[in-house]
Amino acid sequence: MYEGIIFLHVVGVLIFVLAHGASNAVAFALRKERNMERARALLMLSPGTFGMMYGGLLLILASGIAGGFMQSWWGQGWIWAALVLFILIIVAMSVYVTPYYGNLRKAAGLPYMEKMKIQPPQQSVSDAELAKMLESPRAVHAALIGWVGLLIILALMMFKPF
């Protein structure tokens, strides 16, 4: 039974990484894009993967918690550190990264999220202003937060150092 839970955990990670990989690729492509119609198309690409991404996150969390109970790991520090880091990454992305891309979509004259609701498109800013917004280093910061965090979680799960 435990092997099945681990399988689901790995499947959740694969789903998440595949879905979020599209958003990651879009984020880096946007930083270099100066054709604003192409930038708008890229901005509309990543929201299409959110359902799959959040499904993967849920599967990771549920299977990780179940596996922790099956192996009685909740008395060990590594699993708590991994869980706290997992939550911190989600919070960091929600607070630091998600609003940035919402503002980009709004500035580009595209539907955007505000207060957990999809808002209709607004008048777009000038192409020059949008291009300046696209130069933000937030894509790099988000990638560092996500990838370094995931690598630390992977190391905690594999080596169980404490």
Summary of the structure (lengths in Angstrom):
residues: 162
radius of gyration: 18.1
end to end distance: 25.1
largest distance: 56.9
contacts: 462
relative contact order: 0.14
helix: 78%
strand: 4%
